[in-house]
Amino acid sequence: MSPVIPPALVARVRAEAGAFFRSARGSHDRDHTERVYKLCLKIGRKERADLGILKLAALLHDIGREEEDRSQGRICHGKSGAALAKTLLEGHGCDPATVRSVVHCIGTHRFRRGAEPATLEARVLFDADKLDSIGAVGIGRAFLFAGEIGARLHDKTVDVRKTKPYTREDTAYREYLVKLRRVRDRMTTREGRRIATGRHRYMAAFFARLNKETDGVL
């Protein structure tokens, strides 16, 4: 059984993690972290996960994001964030088991290539992070990110095979076609799947309407 994570440690980690988001883009800022934190607790309670580990992992999961943004996606913020979190937690005197658990959660929360989330807590963080990319909030974040990189508002005819991320053609709709519409089927927990079902339905209906509006049909 994992050691109990004292509230004072969570508070210190939250304060220290905030420093990593001072110049963060709005699509991946501290607000995103706090939403993921809330979702982790919601899903974690249903799945009976270790909430102490989840609190630390959620607060630290994106602290490597600025490095990824500066590199235009060449650096994986999961890997860099895991390394930063290890140093931070060890600096707070966390026991090795807690550090390993949190670092694993952060290092696998993207799960595109390489290691997959192997613990319940890692799976909960993965689901919570992905859930924040779909539904109403996901739509908002997709358009916010597109604006941050100077992308067009919309292009119904976008050919994702001929476009690249971080370009003018990296629209919110492209993000939906490439990634967001697939999120629902990647959930790893029962509660994550339940939440994703409603969020996916709303998002799909939004982009269908957007296509009609830009065509002048509605």
Rosetta constraint file for C-alpha pairs under 8 A:
AtomPair CA 2 CA 50 HARMONIC 7.89 0.50
AtomPair CA 2 CA 97 HARMONIC 7.24 0.50
AtomPair CA 2 CA 98 HARMONIC 6.96 0.50
AtomPair CA 3 CA 98 HARMONIC 7.42 0.50
AtomPair CA 4 CA 52 HARMONIC 6.79 0.50
AtomPair CA 5 CA 9 HARMONIC 6.93 0.50
AtomPair CA 5 CA 10 HARMONIC 7.40 0.50
AtomPair CA 5 CA 52 HARMONIC 5.14 0.50
AtomPair CA 5 CA 53 HARMONIC 7.42 0.50
AtomPair CA 6 CA 10 HARMONIC 6.76 0.50
AtomPair CA 7 CA 11 HARMONIC 6.22 0.50
AtomPair CA 8 CA 12 HARMONIC 6.26 0.50
AtomPair CA 9 CA 13 HARMONIC 6.11 0.50
AtomPair CA 9 CA 92 HARMONIC 7.81 0.50
AtomPair CA 10 CA 14 HARMONIC 6.06 0.50
AtomPair CA 10 CA 55 HARMONIC 7.01 0.50
AtomPair CA 10 CA 56 HARMONIC 6.41 0.50
AtomPair CA 11 CA 15 HARMONIC 6.26 0.50
AtomPair CA 12 CA 16 HARMONIC 6.16 0.50
AtomPair CA 13 CA 17 HARMONIC 5.83 0.50
AtomPair CA 13 CA 56 HARMONIC 7.16 0.50
AtomPair CA 13 CA 59 HARMONIC 7.38 0.50
AtomPair CA 13 CA 60 HARMONIC 7.97 0.50
AtomPair CA 14 CA 18 HARMONIC 6.29 0.50
AtomPair CA 14 CA 59 HARMONIC 6.07 0.50
AtomPair CA 15 CA 19 HARMONIC 7.39 0.50
AtomPair CA 16 CA 20 HARMONIC 7.83 0.50
AtomPair CA 17 CA 21 HARMONIC 7.53 0.50
AtomPair CA 17 CA 59 HARMONIC 6.73 0.50
AtomPair CA 17 CA 60 HARMONIC 6.21 0.50
AtomPair CA 17 CA 63 HARMONIC 6.77 0.50
AtomPair CA 18 CA 22 HARMONIC 6.98 0.50
AtomPair CA 18 CA 30 HARMONIC 6.85 0.50
AtomPair CA 20 CA 24 HARMONIC 7.61 0.50
AtomPair CA 20 CA 63 HARMONIC 5.59 0.50
AtomPair CA 20 CA 64 HARMONIC 7.86 0.50
AtomPair CA 20 CA 66 HARMONIC 7.65 0.50
AtomPair CA 21 CA 29 HARMONIC 5.87 0.50
AtomPair CA 21 CA 30 HARMONIC 6.00 0.50
AtomPair CA 21 CA 63 HARMONIC 7.34 0.50
AtomPair CA 21 CA 66 HARMONIC 7.78 0.50
AtomPair CA 24 CA 28 HARMONIC 6.58 0.50
AtomPair CA 24 CA 29 HARMONIC 5.25 0.50
AtomPair CA 24 CA 30 HARMONIC 7.90 0.50
AtomPair CA 24 CA 66 HARMONIC 6.41 0.50
AtomPair CA 25 CA 29 HARMONIC 5.79 0.50
AtomPair CA 25 CA 145 HARMONIC 7.91 0.50
AtomPair CA 25 CA 148 HARMONIC 7.35 0.50
AtomPair CA 26 CA 141 HARMONIC 7.99 0.50
AtomPair CA 26 CA 144 HARMONIC 7.03 0.50
AtomPair CA 26 CA 145 HARMONIC 7.58 0.50
AtomPair CA 27 CA 32 HARMONIC 7.29 0.50
AtomPair CA 27 CA 141 HARMONIC 5.16 0.50
AtomPair CA 27 CA 142 HARMONIC 7.51 0.50
AtomPair CA 27 CA 144 HARMONIC 5.86 0.50
AtomPair CA 27 CA 145 HARMONIC 5.46 0.50
AtomPair CA 28 CA 32 HARMONIC 5.75 0.50
AtomPair CA 28 CA 33 HARMONIC 7.67 0.50
AtomPair CA 28 CA 62 HARMONIC 7.78 0.50
AtomPair CA 28 CA 65 HARMONIC 7.50 0.50
AtomPair CA 29 CA 33 HARMONIC 6.77 0.50
AtomPair CA 30 CA 34 HARMONIC 6.28 0.50
AtomPair CA 31 CA 35 HARMONIC 6.27 0.50
AtomPair CA 32 CA 36 HARMONIC 6.23 0.50
AtomPair CA 32 CA 132 HARMONIC 7.48 0.50
AtomPair CA 33 CA 37 HARMONIC 6.09 0.50
AtomPair CA 33 CA 58 HARMONIC 6.64 0.50
AtomPair CA 33 CA 59 HARMONIC 6.07 0.50
AtomPair CA 33 CA 61 HARMONIC 7.71 0.50
AtomPair CA 33 CA 62 HARMONIC 7.21 0.50
AtomPair CA 34 CA 38 HARMONIC 6.32 0.50
AtomPair CA 34 CA 58 HARMONIC 7.91 0.50
AtomPair CA 34 CA 59 HARMONIC 7.24 0.50
AtomPair CA 35 CA 39 HARMONIC 6.27 0.50
AtomPair CA 35 CA 132 HARMONIC 7.24 0.50
AtomPair CA 36 CA 40 HARMONIC 5.97 0.50
AtomPair CA 36 CA 58 HARMONIC 6.28 0.50
AtomPair CA 36 CA 125 HARMONIC 7.65 0.50
AtomPair CA 36 CA 128 HARMONIC 5.45 0.50
AtomPair CA 36 CA 129 HARMONIC 5.60 0.50
AtomPair CA 36 CA 132 HARMONIC 6.76 0.50
AtomPair CA 37 CA 41 HARMONIC 6.46 0.50
AtomPair CA 37 CA 54 HARMONIC 7.78 0.50
AtomPair CA 37 CA 55 HARMONIC 6.43 0.50
AtomPair CA 37 CA 58 HARMONIC 5.06 0.50
AtomPair CA 37 CA 59 HARMONIC 6.52 0.50
AtomPair CA 37 CA 128 HARMONIC 7.89 0.50
AtomPair CA 38 CA 42 HARMONIC 6.25 0.50
AtomPair CA 39 CA 43 HARMONIC 6.00 0.50
AtomPair CA 39 CA 128 HARMONIC 5.34 0.50
AtomPair CA 40 CA 44 HARMONIC 5.51 0.50
AtomPair CA 40 CA 54 HARMONIC 6.44 0.50
AtomPair CA 40 CA 55 HARMONIC 7.56 0.50
AtomPair CA 40 CA 58 HARMONIC 7.07 0.50
AtomPair CA 40 CA 124 HARMONIC 6.12 0.50
AtomPair CA 40 CA 125 HARMONIC 5.93 0.50
AtomPair CA 40 CA 128 HARMONIC 5.59 0.50
AtomPair CA 41 CA 45 HARMONIC 5.93 0.50
AtomPair CA 41 CA 51 HARMONIC 6.51 0.50
AtomPair CA 41 CA 54 HARMONIC 7.28 0.50
AtomPair CA 41 CA 55 HARMONIC 7.55 0.50
AtomPair CA 42 CA 46 HARMONIC 6.69 0.50
AtomPair CA 43 CA 47 HARMONIC 6.11 0.50
AtomPair CA 43 CA 124 HARMONIC 6.52 0.50
AtomPair CA 43 CA 128 HARMONIC 7.61 0.50
AtomPair CA 43 CA 191 HARMONIC 5.86 0.50
AtomPair CA 43 CA 192 HARMONIC 6.69 0.50
AtomPair CA 44 CA 48 HARMONIC 5.63 0.50
AtomPair CA 44 CA 49 HARMONIC 4.84 0.50
AtomPair CA 44 CA 50 HARMONIC 7.13 0.50
AtomPair CA 44 CA 51 HARMONIC 6.38 0.50
AtomPair CA 44 CA 54 HARMONIC 7.62 0.50
AtomPair CA 44 CA 121 HARMONIC 7.44 0.50
AtomPair CA 44 CA 124 HARMONIC 6.33 0.50
AtomPair CA 45 CA 49 HARMONIC 6.41 0.50
AtomPair CA 45 CA 51 HARMONIC 7.46 0.50
AtomPair CA 46 CA 191 HARMONIC 6.79 0.50
AtomPair CA 47 CA 189 HARMONIC 7.53 0.50
AtomPair CA 47 CA 190 HARMONIC 7.83 0.50
AtomPair CA 47 CA 191 HARMONIC 7.32 0.50
AtomPair CA 49 CA 54 HARMONIC 7.88 0.50
AtomPair CA 49 CA 120 HARMONIC 6.25 0.50
AtomPair CA 49 CA 121 HARMONIC 5.84 0.50
AtomPair CA 49 CA 124 HARMONIC 7.94 0.50
AtomPair CA 50 CA 54 HARMONIC 6.39 0.50
AtomPair CA 50 CA 121 HARMONIC 6.58 0.50
AtomPair CA 51 CA 55 HARMONIC 6.02 0.50
AtomPair CA 52 CA 56 HARMONIC 6.62 0.50
AtomPair CA 53 CA 57 HARMONIC 6.08 0.50
AtomPair CA 53 CA 98 HARMONIC 6.90 0.50
AtomPair CA 53 CA 101 HARMONIC 6.94 0.50
AtomPair CA 53 CA 102 HARMONIC 6.01 0.50
AtomPair CA 53 CA 121 HARMONIC 7.09 0.50
AtomPair CA 54 CA 58 HARMONIC 5.81 0.50
AtomPair CA 54 CA 102 HARMONIC 7.52 0.50
AtomPair CA 54 CA 121 HARMONIC 6.09 0.50
AtomPair CA 54 CA 124 HARMONIC 7.93 0.50
AtomPair CA 54 CA 125 HARMONIC 7.01 0.50
AtomPair CA 55 CA 59 HARMONIC 6.24 0.50
AtomPair CA 56 CA 60 HARMONIC 6.25 0.50
AtomPair CA 56 CA 102 HARMONIC 6.72 0.50
AtomPair CA 57 CA 61 HARMONIC 5.56 0.50
AtomPair CA 57 CA 102 HARMONIC 5.10 0.50
AtomPair CA 57 CA 103 HARMONIC 7.44 0.50
AtomPair CA 57 CA 105 HARMONIC 6.26 0.50
AtomPair CA 57 CA 106 HARMONIC 6.20 0.50
AtomPair CA 57 CA 125 HARMONIC 7.43 0.50
AtomPair CA 58 CA 125 HARMONIC 6.64 0.50
AtomPair CA 60 CA 81 HARMONIC 7.31 0.50
AtomPair CA 60 CA 85 HARMONIC 6.39 0.50
AtomPair CA 60 CA 106 HARMONIC 7.41 0.50
AtomPair CA 61 CA 78 HARMONIC 7.20 0.50
AtomPair CA 61 CA 81 HARMONIC 6.45 0.50
AtomPair CA 61 CA 82 HARMONIC 7.52 0.50
AtomPair CA 61 CA 105 HARMONIC 7.80 0.50
AtomPair CA 61 CA 106 HARMONIC 4.98 0.50
AtomPair CA 61 CA 109 HARMONIC 7.57 0.50
AtomPair CA 62 CA 77 HARMONIC 6.77 0.50
AtomPair CA 62 CA 78 HARMONIC 7.22 0.50
AtomPair CA 62 CA 81 HARMONIC 6.27 0.50
AtomPair CA 62 CA 106 HARMONIC 7.93 0.50
AtomPair CA 63 CA 77 HARMONIC 7.57 0.50
AtomPair CA 63 CA 81 HARMONIC 5.28 0.50
AtomPair CA 63 CA 84 HARMONIC 7.43 0.50
AtomPair CA 63 CA 85 HARMONIC 7.79 0.50
AtomPair CA 64 CA 68 HARMONIC 6.82 0.50
AtomPair CA 64 CA 76 HARMONIC 7.95 0.50
AtomPair CA 64 CA 77 HARMONIC 4.50 0.50
AtomPair CA 64 CA 78 HARMONIC 6.76 0.50
AtomPair CA 64 CA 79 HARMONIC 7.76 0.50
AtomPair CA 64 CA 80 HARMONIC 5.22 0.50
AtomPair CA 64 CA 81 HARMONIC 4.01 0.50
AtomPair CA 64 CA 82 HARMONIC 7.80 0.50
AtomPair CA 64 CA 84 HARMONIC 7.24 0.50
AtomPair CA 65 CA 69 HARMONIC 6.25 0.50
AtomPair CA 65 CA 77 HARMONIC 4.90 0.50
AtomPair CA 65 CA 78 HARMONIC 7.94 0.50
AtomPair CA 65 CA 81 HARMONIC 7.32 0.50
AtomPair CA 66 CA 70 HARMONIC 6.15 0.50
AtomPair CA 66 CA 77 HARMONIC 7.81 0.50
AtomPair CA 67 CA 71 HARMONIC 6.29 0.50
AtomPair CA 67 CA 75 HARMONIC 6.67 0.50
AtomPair CA 67 CA 77 HARMONIC 6.77 0.50
AtomPair CA 67 CA 80 HARMONIC 7.80 0.50
AtomPair CA 68 CA 72 HARMONIC 6.07 0.50
AtomPair CA 68 CA 73 HARMONIC 5.05 0.50
AtomPair CA 68 CA 74 HARMONIC 6.44 0.50
AtomPair CA 68 CA 75 HARMONIC 4.77 0.50
AtomPair CA 68 CA 76 HARMONIC 5.90 0.50
AtomPair CA 68 CA 77 HARMONIC 5.44 0.50
AtomPair CA 69 CA 73 HARMONIC 5.98 0.50
AtomPair CA 71 CA 75 HARMONIC 6.04 0.50
AtomPair CA 72 CA 166 HARMONIC 6.77 0.50
AtomPair CA 75 CA 80 HARMONIC 7.58 0.50
AtomPair CA 76 CA 80 HARMONIC 6.40 0.50
AtomPair CA 77 CA 81 HARMONIC 5.43 0.50
AtomPair CA 78 CA 82 HARMONIC 6.05 0.50
AtomPair CA 78 CA 106 HARMONIC 5.81 0.50
AtomPair CA 78 CA 107 HARMONIC 4.76 0.50
AtomPair CA 78 CA 108 HARMONIC 6.67 0.50
AtomPair CA 78 CA 109 HARMONIC 6.64 0.50
AtomPair CA 78 CA 110 HARMONIC 6.44 0.50
AtomPair CA 79 CA 83 HARMONIC 6.49 0.50
AtomPair CA 79 CA 106 HARMONIC 7.61 0.50
AtomPair CA 79 CA 107 HARMONIC 5.20 0.50
AtomPair CA 80 CA 84 HARMONIC 6.30 0.50
AtomPair CA 81 CA 85 HARMONIC 5.96 0.50
AtomPair CA 81 CA 106 HARMONIC 6.76 0.50
AtomPair CA 81 CA 107 HARMONIC 7.24 0.50
AtomPair CA 82 CA 86 HARMONIC 6.17 0.50
AtomPair CA 82 CA 103 HARMONIC 5.02 0.50
AtomPair CA 82 CA 104 HARMONIC 7.40 0.50
AtomPair CA 82 CA 106 HARMONIC 5.36 0.50
AtomPair CA 82 CA 107 HARMONIC 5.21 0.50
AtomPair CA 83 CA 87 HARMONIC 6.55 0.50
AtomPair CA 83 CA 103 HARMONIC 7.49 0.50
AtomPair CA 84 CA 88 HARMONIC 6.21 0.50
AtomPair CA 85 CA 89 HARMONIC 5.95 0.50
AtomPair CA 85 CA 102 HARMONIC 7.96 0.50
AtomPair CA 85 CA 103 HARMONIC 6.59 0.50
AtomPair CA 86 CA 90 HARMONIC 6.06 0.50
AtomPair CA 86 CA 99 HARMONIC 6.18 0.50
AtomPair CA 86 CA 100 HARMONIC 7.93 0.50
AtomPair CA 86 CA 103 HARMONIC 6.24 0.50
AtomPair CA 87 CA 91 HARMONIC 6.10 0.50
AtomPair CA 88 CA 92 HARMONIC 6.58 0.50
AtomPair CA 89 CA 93 HARMONIC 6.55 0.50
AtomPair CA 89 CA 94 HARMONIC 5.59 0.50
AtomPair CA 89 CA 99 HARMONIC 6.39 0.50
AtomPair CA 90 CA 94 HARMONIC 5.41 0.50
AtomPair CA 90 CA 95 HARMONIC 7.61 0.50
AtomPair CA 90 CA 96 HARMONIC 7.97 0.50
AtomPair CA 90 CA 99 HARMONIC 7.16 0.50
AtomPair CA 94 CA 98 HARMONIC 6.49 0.50
AtomPair CA 94 CA 99 HARMONIC 6.41 0.50
AtomPair CA 95 CA 99 HARMONIC 6.39 0.50
AtomPair CA 96 CA 100 HARMONIC 6.09 0.50
AtomPair CA 97 CA 101 HARMONIC 6.20 0.50
AtomPair CA 98 CA 102 HARMONIC 6.16 0.50
AtomPair CA 99 CA 103 HARMONIC 5.95 0.50
AtomPair CA 100 CA 104 HARMONIC 6.04 0.50
AtomPair CA 101 CA 105 HARMONIC 6.40 0.50
AtomPair CA 102 CA 106 HARMONIC 6.35 0.50
AtomPair CA 103 CA 107 HARMONIC 5.94 0.50
AtomPair CA 104 CA 108 HARMONIC 6.15 0.50
AtomPair CA 104 CA 117 HARMONIC 7.42 0.50
AtomPair CA 104 CA 122 HARMONIC 6.85 0.50
AtomPair CA 105 CA 109 HARMONIC 5.95 0.50
AtomPair CA 105 CA 117 HARMONIC 6.67 0.50
AtomPair CA 105 CA 119 HARMONIC 7.84 0.50
AtomPair CA 105 CA 121 HARMONIC 6.70 0.50
AtomPair CA 105 CA 122 HARMONIC 4.14 0.50
AtomPair CA 105 CA 123 HARMONIC 7.66 0.50
AtomPair CA 105 CA 125 HARMONIC 6.72 0.50
AtomPair CA 105 CA 126 HARMONIC 7.83 0.50
AtomPair CA 106 CA 122 HARMONIC 7.47 0.50
AtomPair CA 107 CA 115 HARMONIC 7.83 0.50
AtomPair CA 108 CA 115 HARMONIC 5.96 0.50
AtomPair CA 108 CA 116 HARMONIC 5.47 0.50
AtomPair CA 108 CA 117 HARMONIC 5.20 0.50
AtomPair CA 108 CA 122 HARMONIC 6.97 0.50
AtomPair CA 108 CA 126 HARMONIC 7.51 0.50
AtomPair CA 109 CA 116 HARMONIC 7.98 0.50
AtomPair CA 109 CA 117 HARMONIC 6.87 0.50
AtomPair CA 109 CA 122 HARMONIC 6.75 0.50
AtomPair CA 109 CA 123 HARMONIC 7.72 0.50
AtomPair CA 109 CA 125 HARMONIC 6.35 0.50
AtomPair CA 109 CA 126 HARMONIC 4.58 0.50
AtomPair CA 109 CA 129 HARMONIC 7.42 0.50
AtomPair CA 110 CA 126 HARMONIC 6.81 0.50
AtomPair CA 111 CA 115 HARMONIC 6.60 0.50
AtomPair CA 111 CA 116 HARMONIC 5.35 0.50
AtomPair CA 111 CA 117 HARMONIC 7.16 0.50
AtomPair CA 111 CA 126 HARMONIC 7.92 0.50
AtomPair CA 117 CA 122 HARMONIC 4.99 0.50
AtomPair CA 117 CA 123 HARMONIC 5.39 0.50
AtomPair CA 117 CA 126 HARMONIC 7.45 0.50
AtomPair CA 118 CA 122 HARMONIC 6.54 0.50
AtomPair CA 118 CA 123 HARMONIC 7.10 0.50
AtomPair CA 119 CA 123 HARMONIC 6.28 0.50
AtomPair CA 120 CA 124 HARMONIC 6.21 0.50
AtomPair CA 121 CA 125 HARMONIC 6.27 0.50
AtomPair CA 122 CA 126 HARMONIC 6.12 0.50
AtomPair CA 123 CA 127 HARMONIC 6.20 0.50
AtomPair CA 123 CA 188 HARMONIC 5.97 0.50
AtomPair CA 123 CA 189 HARMONIC 6.96 0.50
AtomPair CA 124 CA 128 HARMONIC 6.09 0.50
AtomPair CA 124 CA 188 HARMONIC 7.52 0.50
AtomPair CA 124 CA 189 HARMONIC 6.83 0.50
AtomPair CA 124 CA 192 HARMONIC 7.71 0.50
AtomPair CA 125 CA 129 HARMONIC 6.02 0.50
AtomPair CA 126 CA 130 HARMONIC 6.24 0.50
AtomPair CA 126 CA 187 HARMONIC 7.97 0.50
AtomPair CA 126 CA 188 HARMONIC 7.89 0.50
AtomPair CA 127 CA 131 HARMONIC 5.98 0.50
AtomPair CA 127 CA 187 HARMONIC 5.61 0.50
AtomPair CA 127 CA 188 HARMONIC 6.52 0.50
AtomPair CA 127 CA 189 HARMONIC 7.24 0.50
AtomPair CA 127 CA 192 HARMONIC 5.75 0.50
AtomPair CA 128 CA 132 HARMONIC 6.51 0.50
AtomPair CA 128 CA 192 HARMONIC 7.23 0.50
AtomPair CA 129 CA 133 HARMONIC 7.13 0.50
AtomPair CA 130 CA 134 HARMONIC 7.16 0.50
AtomPair CA 130 CA 183 HARMONIC 6.63 0.50
AtomPair CA 131 CA 135 HARMONIC 7.66 0.50
AtomPair CA 131 CA 138 HARMONIC 7.75 0.50
AtomPair CA 131 CA 183 HARMONIC 7.68 0.50
AtomPair CA 131 CA 192 HARMONIC 7.58 0.50
AtomPair CA 131 CA 195 HARMONIC 7.72 0.50
AtomPair CA 131 CA 196 HARMONIC 6.35 0.50
AtomPair CA 131 CA 199 HARMONIC 7.90 0.50
AtomPair CA 132 CA 137 HARMONIC 6.45 0.50
AtomPair CA 132 CA 138 HARMONIC 5.67 0.50
AtomPair CA 133 CA 137 HARMONIC 6.87 0.50
AtomPair CA 133 CA 138 HARMONIC 3.94 0.50
AtomPair CA 133 CA 139 HARMONIC 7.34 0.50
AtomPair CA 133 CA 141 HARMONIC 6.98 0.50
AtomPair CA 133 CA 142 HARMONIC 7.61 0.50
AtomPair CA 133 CA 180 HARMONIC 6.89 0.50
AtomPair CA 134 CA 138 HARMONIC 3.86 0.50
AtomPair CA 134 CA 139 HARMONIC 6.35 0.50
AtomPair CA 134 CA 180 HARMONIC 6.24 0.50
AtomPair CA 134 CA 183 HARMONIC 7.56 0.50
AtomPair CA 134 CA 196 HARMONIC 7.73 0.50
AtomPair CA 134 CA 199 HARMONIC 6.01 0.50
AtomPair CA 134 CA 200 HARMONIC 6.39 0.50
AtomPair CA 134 CA 203 HARMONIC 6.65 0.50
AtomPair CA 135 CA 139 HARMONIC 6.27 0.50
AtomPair CA 135 CA 196 HARMONIC 7.94 0.50
AtomPair CA 135 CA 198 HARMONIC 7.58 0.50
AtomPair CA 135 CA 199 HARMONIC 3.91 0.50
AtomPair CA 135 CA 200 HARMONIC 5.76 0.50
AtomPair CA 135 CA 201 HARMONIC 7.72 0.50
AtomPair CA 135 CA 202 HARMONIC 5.85 0.50
AtomPair CA 135 CA 203 HARMONIC 4.99 0.50
AtomPair CA 136 CA 140 HARMONIC 6.41 0.50
AtomPair CA 136 CA 199 HARMONIC 7.11 0.50
AtomPair CA 136 CA 202 HARMONIC 7.13 0.50
AtomPair CA 136 CA 203 HARMONIC 6.59 0.50
AtomPair CA 137 CA 141 HARMONIC 6.18 0.50
AtomPair CA 138 CA 142 HARMONIC 6.07 0.50
AtomPair CA 139 CA 143 HARMONIC 6.39 0.50
AtomPair CA 139 CA 172 HARMONIC 7.46 0.50
AtomPair CA 139 CA 203 HARMONIC 6.87 0.50
AtomPair CA 140 CA 144 HARMONIC 6.09 0.50
AtomPair CA 141 CA 145 HARMONIC 6.04 0.50
AtomPair CA 142 CA 146 HARMONIC 6.24 0.50
AtomPair CA 142 CA 171 HARMONIC 7.78 0.50
AtomPair CA 142 CA 172 HARMONIC 4.82 0.50
AtomPair CA 142 CA 175 HARMONIC 6.99 0.50
AtomPair CA 143 CA 147 HARMONIC 6.18 0.50
AtomPair CA 143 CA 153 HARMONIC 7.61 0.50
AtomPair CA 143 CA 171 HARMONIC 7.26 0.50
AtomPair CA 143 CA 172 HARMONIC 5.15 0.50
AtomPair CA 144 CA 148 HARMONIC 6.25 0.50
AtomPair CA 145 CA 149 HARMONIC 6.48 0.50
AtomPair CA 145 CA 172 HARMONIC 7.79 0.50
AtomPair CA 146 CA 150 HARMONIC 6.15 0.50
AtomPair CA 146 CA 151 HARMONIC 4.96 0.50
AtomPair CA 146 CA 152 HARMONIC 7.25 0.50
AtomPair CA 146 CA 153 HARMONIC 7.63 0.50
AtomPair CA 146 CA 170 HARMONIC 6.44 0.50
AtomPair CA 146 CA 171 HARMONIC 5.39 0.50
AtomPair CA 146 CA 172 HARMONIC 6.03 0.50
AtomPair CA 147 CA 151 HARMONIC 5.81 0.50
AtomPair CA 147 CA 152 HARMONIC 7.72 0.50
AtomPair CA 147 CA 153 HARMONIC 7.91 0.50
AtomPair CA 149 CA 166 HARMONIC 5.99 0.50
AtomPair CA 149 CA 167 HARMONIC 6.91 0.50
AtomPair CA 149 CA 168 HARMONIC 7.40 0.50
AtomPair CA 150 CA 167 HARMONIC 7.31 0.50
AtomPair CA 150 CA 168 HARMONIC 5.83 0.50
AtomPair CA 151 CA 166 HARMONIC 7.89 0.50
AtomPair CA 151 CA 167 HARMONIC 6.27 0.50
AtomPair CA 151 CA 168 HARMONIC 3.85 0.50
AtomPair CA 151 CA 169 HARMONIC 5.67 0.50
AtomPair CA 151 CA 170 HARMONIC 5.65 0.50
AtomPair CA 151 CA 171 HARMONIC 5.55 0.50
AtomPair CA 152 CA 168 HARMONIC 5.79 0.50
AtomPair CA 152 CA 169 HARMONIC 6.27 0.50
AtomPair CA 152 CA 170 HARMONIC 7.50 0.50
AtomPair CA 152 CA 171 HARMONIC 5.86 0.50
AtomPair CA 153 CA 171 HARMONIC 6.38 0.50
AtomPair CA 153 CA 172 HARMONIC 7.50 0.50
AtomPair CA 154 CA 171 HARMONIC 6.07 0.50
AtomPair CA 154 CA 172 HARMONIC 7.11 0.50
AtomPair CA 154 CA 173 HARMONIC 6.48 0.50
AtomPair CA 155 CA 169 HARMONIC 7.96 0.50
AtomPair CA 155 CA 171 HARMONIC 7.39 0.50
AtomPair CA 155 CA 173 HARMONIC 7.22 0.50
AtomPair CA 156 CA 173 HARMONIC 7.45 0.50
AtomPair CA 156 CA 211 HARMONIC 6.10 0.50
AtomPair CA 158 CA 163 HARMONIC 7.92 0.50
AtomPair CA 158 CA 169 HARMONIC 7.62 0.50
AtomPair CA 158 CA 174 HARMONIC 6.85 0.50
AtomPair CA 159 CA 163 HARMONIC 6.62 0.50
AtomPair CA 160 CA 164 HARMONIC 7.56 0.50
AtomPair CA 160 CA 174 HARMONIC 6.55 0.50
AtomPair CA 160 CA 177 HARMONIC 7.69 0.50
AtomPair CA 160 CA 178 HARMONIC 7.08 0.50
AtomPair CA 163 CA 167 HARMONIC 7.84 0.50
AtomPair CA 163 CA 169 HARMONIC 6.31 0.50
AtomPair CA 163 CA 170 HARMONIC 7.21 0.50
AtomPair CA 164 CA 169 HARMONIC 7.23 0.50
AtomPair CA 164 CA 170 HARMONIC 6.59 0.50
AtomPair CA 165 CA 169 HARMONIC 7.69 0.50
AtomPair CA 165 CA 170 HARMONIC 5.28 0.50
AtomPair CA 166 CA 170 HARMONIC 5.98 0.50
AtomPair CA 169 CA 174 HARMONIC 7.65 0.50
AtomPair CA 170 CA 174 HARMONIC 5.93 0.50
AtomPair CA 170 CA 175 HARMONIC 6.99 0.50
AtomPair CA 171 CA 175 HARMONIC 6.39 0.50
AtomPair CA 172 CA 176 HARMONIC 6.26 0.50
AtomPair CA 173 CA 177 HARMONIC 6.25 0.50
AtomPair CA 173 CA 207 HARMONIC 7.22 0.50
AtomPair CA 174 CA 178 HARMONIC 6.00 0.50
AtomPair CA 175 CA 179 HARMONIC 5.65 0.50
AtomPair CA 175 CA 180 HARMONIC 6.25 0.50
AtomPair CA 176 CA 180 HARMONIC 4.40 0.50
AtomPair CA 176 CA 181 HARMONIC 5.53 0.50
AtomPair CA 177 CA 181 HARMONIC 6.19 0.50
AtomPair CA 178 CA 182 HARMONIC 7.90 0.50
AtomPair CA 179 CA 183 HARMONIC 6.66 0.50
AtomPair CA 181 CA 200 HARMONIC 7.09 0.50
AtomPair CA 181 CA 204 HARMONIC 7.43 0.50
AtomPair CA 182 CA 186 HARMONIC 6.87 0.50
AtomPair CA 183 CA 187 HARMONIC 6.90 0.50
AtomPair CA 183 CA 196 HARMONIC 7.86 0.50
AtomPair CA 184 CA 193 HARMONIC 6.61 0.50
AtomPair CA 184 CA 196 HARMONIC 5.26 0.50
AtomPair CA 184 CA 197 HARMONIC 6.49 0.50
AtomPair CA 184 CA 200 HARMONIC 6.47 0.50
AtomPair CA 185 CA 193 HARMONIC 7.74 0.50
AtomPair CA 187 CA 192 HARMONIC 5.76 0.50
AtomPair CA 187 CA 193 HARMONIC 5.46 0.50
AtomPair CA 187 CA 196 HARMONIC 7.68 0.50
AtomPair CA 188 CA 192 HARMONIC 6.84 0.50
AtomPair CA 188 CA 193 HARMONIC 7.33 0.50
AtomPair CA 189 CA 193 HARMONIC 6.27 0.50
AtomPair CA 190 CA 194 HARMONIC 6.33 0.50
AtomPair CA 191 CA 195 HARMONIC 6.31 0.50
AtomPair CA 192 CA 196 HARMONIC 6.02 0.50
AtomPair CA 193 CA 197 HARMONIC 6.19 0.50
AtomPair CA 194 CA 198 HARMONIC 7.39 0.50
AtomPair CA 195 CA 199 HARMONIC 6.58 0.50
AtomPair CA 196 CA 200 HARMONIC 5.80 0.50
AtomPair CA 197 CA 201 HARMONIC 6.34 0.50
AtomPair CA 198 CA 202 HARMONIC 6.40 0.50
AtomPair CA 199 CA 203 HARMONIC 6.22 0.50
AtomPair CA 200 CA 204 HARMONIC 6.07 0.50
AtomPair CA 201 CA 205 HARMONIC 6.28 0.50
AtomPair CA 202 CA 206 HARMONIC 6.27 0.50
AtomPair CA 203 CA 207 HARMONIC 6.44 0.50
AtomPair CA 204 CA 208 HARMONIC 6.21 0.50
AtomPair CA 205 CA 209 HARMONIC 6.21 0.50
AtomPair CA 206 CA 210 HARMONIC 6.12 0.50
AtomPair CA 207 CA 211 HARMONIC 6.22 0.50
AtomPair CA 208 CA 212 HARMONIC 6.58 0.50
AtomPair CA 209 CA 213 HARMONIC 6.12 0.50
AtomPair CA 209 CA 218 HARMONIC 7.94 0.50
AtomPair CA 210 CA 214 HARMONIC 6.15 0.50
AtomPair CA 211 CA 215 HARMONIC 6.22 0.50
AtomPair CA 212 CA 216 HARMONIC 6.28 0.50
AtomPair CA 212 CA 217 HARMONIC 5.13 0.50
AtomPair CA 212 CA 218 HARMONIC 5.87 0.50
AtomPair CA 213 CA 217 HARMONIC 5.69 0.50
AtomPair CA 213 CA 218 HARMONIC 4.90 0.50
